[in-house]
């Protein structure tokens, strides 16, 4: 039952992108079917119920289709055994740098969707508002260490007590698996129309130290499935009762050693 329910969920979410074209549909189907972080965030109930979610670097909005399909299937009684009930978000806001992905999202969800809004923008510049959860998947390493620190500080400022920041990083201290992951990342980035970037990666220990310095309680979990990658999911929570912070974006930590940058 569980496997069949997951397959139903992948199918339902992917159908959202039929109107957006062949690439958008098959990209969503592959991403949602085989990328374990999408399964884990639902299985474990990592996102707060009934909140406002912000996905930075959201692409075509695959996460939003996933969450909306999950809610529909759960209401119909088709849900994987042992998974937490899916959340019912009030607002799904995405920010994406690439206009072509924003256009695919517009075709998929329509201009007047009651919950979903995807806009073109740079996470280094847009106003985050006051969401209950913020997600960044596989994007922070495209920015300099200074930009990373500024974005993370602004995320901590934006989230309320009990808020969640969910991200996935590549552990630069993982040796061969990190190099494999890094190479594939460059290939996928190039195939999607981006120029080959310089990557600003860190060890897992560096990421955790940076986030704990900002006041997050951080949980780490390997998130590569059966693939030979160095991906790690970071579940970062603002403790209940935590005081508001007002960290200047210019506040920095010492740079990781230069050998970790590629």
Protein Blocks (a to p, Z undefined) as FASTA:
>chain_A
ZZmmmmmmmmmmmmmmmmnojklmmmmmmmmmmmmklmmmmmnopacghiacddehklno
lmmmmmmmmmmmmmnopacehiacddddfbdcdddfblklmmmmmmmnopkbfkbccddd
dfklmcebjafbdcdehklmmpcfklmmmmmmmmmmmpcghiacddddddfknojmmmmm
mmmmmmmmmmnopacdddddddfklmmmmmmmnopacdddddehjaccfbdcddddddeh
iacddddfklccddddfklpZZ
